[in-house]
């Protein structure tokens, strides 16, 4: 069991008291959270279960003593030790506090040494309640047996047995987290309890349903063959999908996914749950609301290995599928100024050059166009300038038909130092392929891949998103 600091939720309208107590308790290793009213206290408790709850009733204003019970209802599993801080505890005050579920009392102003002693005594109570819950063997939210009870049942069935002793079905409610997000944790727990009861109502004789964690229920089914186990799982998923679940007077449709695996005599619970978990993941990857078995996991693994072997994944990929479409084509008779401006506007560094019939005759790079402009020998087209794209373009360009196989492109860029190749159809350019562009196909995309290095600006230029191969 992982050790962690005890958490304390302090509730007081006195902000100075909150700061002072927090600093003191943090020095002694406690994880402290603060709230000034009941609403904040409930929000903090919903975010994470507090081990201790200290309510300040010493300020003279009325307080709701039932807040402690409300916090405990949020987290029925695990015990929250409640302390009430009062100025002059009268018999009636003590009685009211005890009836409201408070475990102990502190007198204001707080004596720090006494506070530490009360917290240490409370830690023993918290540990006692934890051990008591473990011995009960029931998960408090669903009322089903817990993981330890399931492990004990597997061990008991293994006594004197050989070979398979049954089947384990791991049921997981699909996207169940949305219920807590929309309606709160108590509503989600109530819905989970109702779903667990439905699953338990469908158990065949000698089967056991156990609650694992969050929204998962493991069902140990008798040894009746895989067909019977899958049939039970299919029927249970159908029953869950058809059940009229309601949350906050609103219909809440629920579906579930299920992984089924065989349980062998002598196995511990851990490898069984691992296999069932893999089957469950296959069911989720298949669209959820379905059942998958360990045998299907093995078949799927073998099928994928065969499907992906020796480059088969890309055996139908052609140049047209991986090229970057040409957003701009330059004409032979464009002026250097015109061509350079067009490339800068589109963010391109090179563009195909075509003749009057639209057929590829070369490429023009921004570098060569810019160099020509710097020499000062490019004038407007109508002024009779003879410095055109045809004069600065590169006529030597590698071209591939759009149906060329991907492997041929990879072979070309592996053995050549050419920066790009133009993909054509009927000698007309359709797109560009670069070595860097092909390399990026293997990269994992992240949401920040296209974030610009420079600061953003509210201009049309900021809307130009670079090609993936050029985004750094």
Buried (B, 14 or more C-beta within 10 A) or exposed (E): EEEEEBBBBBBBEBEEBBEBBBEBBEEEEBBBBBBBBBEBBBEBBBEEBBBBBBBBBBEEEEBBBEBBBBBBEBBBBBBBBBBBBBEEBEEEBBEBBBEBBBBBBBEBEBEBEEBBEBBEEBBEEBEEBBEEBEEEBBBBBBEBBBBEBBBBBBBEBBEEBEEEBBBBBBBBBBEBEEBBEEBBBBBBBBBBBBBBEBBBEBBEEEBBBBBBEEBBBBBBBBBEEBEBBBEBBBEBBEBBBEBEBEBEEEEBEBBBBBBBBBBBBEBEBEEBBEBBBBBBBBBBEBEBBBBBBBEBBEEBEEEEEEEEEEEEEBEEBBBBEBBBEBEEBBBBEBBBBBBBBBBBEEBBBBBBBBBEEEEBBBBBBBEBBBEBBEEEEBBEBEEEBEBBBBBBBEEEBBBBBBEBBBEEBBEBBEEEEEBBBBBBEEBBBBBBBBBBBBEBEEEEEEEEEBEEEEEEEEEEEEEEEEBBBBBE
